Structure formats: structure tokens, C-alpha cells
């Protein structure tokens, strides 16, 4: 394998980690269950998985002559399955308060995983745009929600502390 391919992979993983880190920093500042490092690692691992999958297909050691092909959705499935496990760990039920917390953080972990997948497939503009949109949702929309009159929690809205009722 050419060293430039390896270096390009490392740059892609670094970019994914930077984008995931930007989103993770917002979660870290709000003291959520998964923060800066977790978001960076999820985005980087997602990008790396996709990059390695593509390189393995091009590696002659693994080409059996059967016309080995890759279904790109299998890589995405592997990422989503891994992130689902991590995301589930960030969601906590607080029975005494009748609320579920951590759903937004779990969703942000899923987003950074798919941002990492986008980087791994070299869809840089999509990844950067999705990162910006995610930050808008996490920062700007929360700021707007705080300025709107309180919604009833029976409407499926959030409690005043940002938790979701069960």
C-alpha cells in the first residue's frame, strides 16, 4: 500500500475527529453524558472503518479473483450498530422525576458517526454541512426554545431542565 494512501486516511480520520470534537465540545460544555473525547472517537472510528474497508478491497492479498465487491451500506450498518450500543449507554431514565435524559446526546453521537462515514467516503462538503447543521440544532434551537413560552410536557416537549418525559 502506498504511503500517501495511509496519510490521506489519517488526514480523513483527523478531519472527522475535528468535526466530531466540535459537536462534542458543545455536549461537554453542557455537561452531558458523552462529551468532547467520546464524540471525537466515534467520528474518527467511523471514518477509519470506512477508509480501511475501501483499502482492503483494493488490496491484492484479499482479492481471490471472485470479483470481491463492497456494499457501502454494510460499512454504514456496522457503524450504526456500534453507535447504537454507545448511544443506549447515554440514555438514562430518572423514574423519580418521570423523565428520560440523554436522548439528544445519543442522537448527536449518531450524527457524528454518520459525519465520520461521510468523511470516510470523501464527501467532505456533506460532512462539514451536517456538522454545521448539528451545531445549529444543539445551540441555536435550544437558545430559541428557551425564549419561547413553555410547552406542556404532555405535548411531547421537554421539561424545563431539558429532559424528556417518559
C-alpha positions in Angstrom: 0.0 0.0 0.0 1.2 3.4 -1.0 2.2 5.7 2.0 0.2 8.5 0.5 -3.0 6.5 0.8 -2.2 5.9 4.5 -1.5 9.5 5.1 -4.7 10.5 3.3 -6.6 8.1 5.6 -5.0 9.7 8.7 -6.0 13.2 7.5 -9.5 12.0 6.9 -9.7 10.5 10.4 -8.3 13.7 11.8 -10.9 15.8 10.0 -13.7 13.5 11.2 -12.4 13.8 14.7 -12.2 17.6 14.5 -15.8 17.8 13.3 -17.0 15.3 15.9 -15.0 17.3 18.5 -16.8 20.5 17.7 -20.1 18.8 18.4 -18.7 17.0 21.4 -17.4 20.3 22.8 -21.0 21.6 22.9 -22.1 18.5 24.7 -19.1 18.7 27.1 -19.9 22.4 27.9 -23.5 21.3 28.8 -22.1 18.5 31.0 -23.8 15.7 29.1 -23.1 12.0 29.4 -20.9 11.9 26.3 -18.7 14.8 25.5 -15.7 16.0 23.6 -13.5 12.9 23.6 -16.3 10.5 23.0 -17.7 12.4 20.0 -14.2 12.7 18.6 -13.6 9.0 18.9 -16.9 8.0 17.4 -16.4 10.2 14.4 -12.8 9.1 13.9 -13.6 5.4 14.3 -16.5 5.7 11.8 -14.2 7.4 9.2 -11.4 4.8 9.8 -13.8 1.9 9.4 -15.0 3.1 6.0 -11.4 4.0 4.9 -10.0 0.6 5.9 -12.9 -1.2 4.2 -12.1 0.6 0.9 -8.4 -0.1 1.2 -9.0 -3.8 2.0 -11.0 -4.2 -1.2 -8.1 -2.8 -3.3 -5.5 -5.0 -1.5 -4.4 -7.8 -3.8 -3.9 -10.1 -0.8 -7.6 -10.2 -0.3 -8.6 -10.4 -3.9 -9.5 -14.1 -4.6 -10.3 -13.5 -8.2 -14.0 -13.8 -7.4 -14.6 -10.2 -8.1 -14.8 -9.1 -4.5 -17.1 -6.1 -4.1 -18.2 -3.9 -1.3 -21.6 -2.9 -0.4 -21.1 0.6 1.1 -24.2 0.2 3.3 -22.6 -2.7 5.2 -20.0 -0.3 6.5 -22.7 2.2 7.5 -24.6 -0.7 9.2 -21.5 -1.6 11.2 -21.1 2.0 12.3 -24.7 2.4 13.3 -24.7 -0.9 15.2 -21.7 0.2 17.2 -23.0 3.7 17.9 -26.4 2.3 19.0 -24.7 0.5 21.8 -22.8 3.6 22.9 -25.9 5.8 22.5 -28.0 3.5 24.6 -25.5 3.9 27.4 -26.0 7.7 27.4 -29.8 7.5 27.9 -30.9 7.3 31.5 -34.4 7.0 32.9 -35.0 9.0 36.0 -38.0 7.3 37.4 -38.5 9.6 40.3 -38.7 12.6 38.0 -40.6 10.7 35.3 -38.1 11.8 32.7 -35.6 10.3 30.2 -32.3 12.1 29.8 -29.5 11.7 27.2 -31.6 11.3 24.1 -30.1 14.4 22.4 -26.6 13.2 23.3 -27.3 9.8 21.8 -28.7 11.5 18.7 -25.5 13.6 18.5 -23.4 10.5 18.7 -25.3 9.0 15.8 -24.8 12.3 13.8 -21.1 12.3 14.4 -20.8 8.7 13.4 -22.5 9.4 10.1 -20.4 12.5 9.7 -17.4 10.2 10.1 -18.8 7.9 7.5 -19.2 10.8 5.1 -15.6 11.7 5.6 -14.5 8.1 5.1 -16.4 8.1 1.7 -14.7 11.6 1.0 -18.0 13.5 1.0 -16.3 16.4 2.8 -18.9 19.1 2.0 -21.7 17.0 3.2 -19.8 16.2 6.5 -19.0 19.9 7.1 -22.5 21.0 6.3 -24.0 18.3 8.5 -21.7 19.3 11.3 -22.8 23.0 11.0 -26.4 22.0 10.9 -26.0 19.8 14.0 -24.4 22.7 15.9 -27.3 24.9 14.8 -29.7 22.3 16.3 -27.8 22.0 19.5 -27.0 25.6 20.1 -29.3 27.9 18.2 -32.5 26.0 18.5 -32.0 25.5 22.2 -31.5 29.2 22.6 -34.7 29.8 20.7 -36.6 27.2 22.7 -35.7 29.0 25.9 -37.2 32.2 24.6 -40.5 30.6 23.6 -43.3 30.2 26.0 -43.1 26.9 27.9 -44.8 24.0 26.1 -46.8 21.5 28.1 -44.8 18.3 28.6 -47.9 16.4 27.6 -47.3 17.7 24.0 -44.1 15.7 23.9 -42.0 18.7 24.7 -39.1 18.9 27.1 -39.3 19.5 30.8 -37.8 22.8 32.0 -34.5 21.1 32.7 -34.2 19.8 29.1 -35.2 16.2 29.9 -37.9 14.4 28.0 -40.9 13.0 29.9 -41.5 9.3 29.8 
